[in-house]
Amino acid sequence: SEKLYTASPGLVNGLQARTFGVWTLLSSVIRCLCAIDIRNRTLYHITLFTFFLALAHFLSEVFIYHTAALTIGIMAPLMVASFSIMGMLIGLQYLEVEALSQNKKKN
């Protein structure tokens, strides 16, 4: 929390920091499970959603709530979320093509 919420560090307390830590742990577990079973479309969509949620959170902290400044501490998760969303959207096209080709093989 000290490196992320630099614009208003007084607004961040221990409970919020722990909640953010649990969210980070949960999202990393989801992302690891998706890496293990990348062809699971439901899990893939949930993982993609976690990156959209993270991007929305960090952008809102910078531009809406003004609790974070555009420092390296906030730019790193913004870049990771953005690049991950782009990569997963590209990968989603391959996942859809693979599903269509498997359906054609069955018929």
N, C-alpha and C positions, 0 to 999 in steps of 0.2 A: 504493500500500500504506500510505502514511503517513496517509491520510484514512480508510481503511477499517478497518484492523486496529489500532485505537487502544487496545484493552484489553490486548493483549499484543504490542507492536511488536517485541519481541526474538525472537519466534517466526518472524518473516517474514524470509527472506533474499533475496538477489538472484535466485537460481534460481526461487524461488516467485513472485517479482514478475514475472519474465520469462515464466514459464509462464502466469500470470494474464493478462498482456498478449497472449500468443498466443491464448489462449482468447477474449479480448475481440475480437480481430481476426477470428478464425474465425467467431464468432457474428454479428458485424456483416456479414460477407460473406454468410452464409446469409440473414440478414434482408433485406439489399439484394436478393439474388436472388429472394426470395419477393415483395418489393414489385414487382419487374419482372414476374414471372410468377405473379400471385396465384391464378390458377386451377389451378395445378399442385398437386394434392391431396397428393402425397407431400412436396413441398417445404414446403407449408403445415403439415403435421403435424410435420416436422422443425423448422421454425421455432418452432412452438408448444412443442415439447419443449425447445428452448434456453431459453425463458423459464421453464418449470417447473424446469429444471436450475439456472438462475441464482437463482431464488427459493429453492429448497432449499439451495443453497450459502450464500447470505447468511443465511438463517434459522438454519442449522446453526452458522455462525460466531458468531452472537449468542447462541443459546440452548443449544447443545450444547457447543461448544468454548470459548466465552467469550473469543474472540480479538478480537471486535468489539463495540463499544458502540453503543447506539441513538443515534447522532449523525446529523447531516445527511448525512455521508459515506456512511452505510449506509442511511439512510432513502430517499435518492434512488433507488438501484438497486432497493430493495424495492418502492417505489411504481411505478417503470417496469415491473418484471416483473409486478406484480399487475395493473395497468391493461392491460398488453399481453395478458396471459392472458385477462382478461375480454373485451377487444375481439376477440381472435382466436377465442374460443369463440362469441361472437355471430356473427362473420363465417363461422365454420365451418358454422353453420346455413344461411346463404345459399348457401354453396358446395355443400352437400348438396342443397338445393332446386333449384339450378341444374343439378346433375348429373341429378337425377330428371326435370326438365323436358326436358333434352336426350335422355334415354333414351326418353321418351314421343314426342318428335318423330321419332325413328328408327323407332319401331314404328308 
